[in-house]
Amino acid sequence: MSYAYRCLICLTLTHIIVDASAIVVGPLWGELERVHSLSENALFLVLTIHALASSLAQPVFGYIRDRYPIPSILWIGPVLGAIMMPLVGPAPNVAVLCVALLLGGVGIGSFHPEAAVVAGALIPERRTRSLSLFMFGGAMGLALGPIACGAIVTTWGLKSVWILAPLYAGLILILHYVGKPPAKLFERDKTQKPQSLYHMLEGKIPLALFLFMVCSLRLVPNMAMDKLISFILKDQNVSAFQIGLVQSVFLFSASVGMLLMAFRFKSGHEKAFMIACPLLGIPLMLVLGWDGCPTWLMTLLLVPSGLVLWGTSPAMVSYSHQLFPKGGGVASAITMGMAWGGGGMIQAKITSHFVSLGTPHLAFYAIIPCLLLAAVGASVLPALSTESNQQNDALETA
């Protein structure tokens, strides 16, 4: 195995742990609402902090990355996230809960822009596949995280979640030692001045903002799904472990979708995926929002939902990298960070509103306009260069 592949595998495994840390709170939303007696506004605040902490950190670190690469952020950020996120369980009050979510989110958010650029640069002739494998790791972490957290909480109680902190942090440090990326990937040409944001985006700032809006709308169901599952099942007195298992069906399906993207996706179809997949998600939302939808059917529908809505998200990242080739870190921050934050803010209002009404399942209906607008917006995004697509496709099939 080449050193580049070893680094990519270690980076992917680190991504599993990072996103497992990020989703620690996934099965706990219903329990946290009960323990802290969260009102609609308080729940909206907590959900917003959870969505924005990581997402706002990513463009900041993405911008810094494109000017002054920081190799150590690949382990410092994940360790911070791994330590802080499990503290949501023993948090004695809402203030401590918010601080844990904030600092944990910043640590997790700092990792993604640098790691995404490094993952693509390790094997540049297979960039889309490398990114898909890297993002597959994240999806696996999101799938495994709720199971681990749910099992611990069901066995030892809410406050016991903290035991994940030393475990995750230790594994991150070991993986960084085994697969530390080559220093040359972080070198910058010192004869050139650091690029401004304007130059990184090649002057296409309005286009970058529009891409952010499209991707934010596209990601609303992804950001809402674990919360809605938790609230819906908690109302049915389902245990945290069972909630985690159901959430993992959606996220395991997402990881399968990303794995298929890694080995079957052909460059040049990014825009088509960005149009078609939100439209395919609409009928799924219609059934999930049905008041009489049984748990078994909801669980079954999470499989195509994960495949279509989350599993195809690497296409957005690949599209942004090709649209803004001079600003890989910023492009990653838009599609892997800011857009998830934008989608998270939208879903936070939707989720908190319908939870306060005692009808969390109806939130799925409110997600449908978001998917429709995302598809329409993607249809007017510029097509990527045909020559570039052909070149990338030739390289990836070599």
Secondary structure as GFF3:
##gff-version 3
##sequence-region A 1 398
A	DSSP	alpha_helix	3	22	.	.	.	ID=ss1
A	DSSP	three_ten_helix	26	28	.	.	.	ID=ss2
A	DSSP	alpha_helix	29	35	.	.	.	ID=ss3
A	DSSP	alpha_helix	40	67	.	.	.	ID=ss4
A	DSSP	alpha_helix	73	84	.	.	.	ID=ss5
A	DSSP	three_ten_helix	85	88	.	.	.	ID=ss6
A	DSSP	alpha_helix	94	122	.	.	.	ID=ss7
A	DSSP	three_ten_helix	124	126	.	.	.	ID=ss8
A	DSSP	alpha_helix	127	156	.	.	.	ID=ss9
A	DSSP	three_ten_helix	158	163	.	.	.	ID=ss10
A	DSSP	alpha_helix	164	178	.	.	.	ID=ss11
A	DSSP	three_ten_helix	183	186	.	.	.	ID=ss12
A	DSSP	alpha_helix	197	200	.	.	.	ID=ss13
A	DSSP	alpha_helix	205	218	.	.	.	ID=ss14
A	DSSP	alpha_helix	220	234	.	.	.	ID=ss15
A	DSSP	alpha_helix	240	264	.	.	.	ID=ss16
A	DSSP	alpha_helix	270	288	.	.	.	ID=ss17
A	DSSP	alpha_helix	295	305	.	.	.	ID=ss18
A	DSSP	pi_helix	306	310	.	.	.	ID=ss19
A	DSSP	alpha_helix	314	323	.	.	.	ID=ss20
A	DSSP	alpha_helix	328	333	.	.	.	ID=ss21
A	DSSP	pi_helix	334	338	.	.	.	ID=ss22
A	DSSP	alpha_helix	339	356	.	.	.	ID=ss23
A	DSSP	three_ten_helix	360	362	.	.	.	ID=ss24
A	DSSP	alpha_helix	363	379	.	.	.	ID=ss25
A	DSSP	alpha_helix	386	396	.	.	.	ID=ss26
###
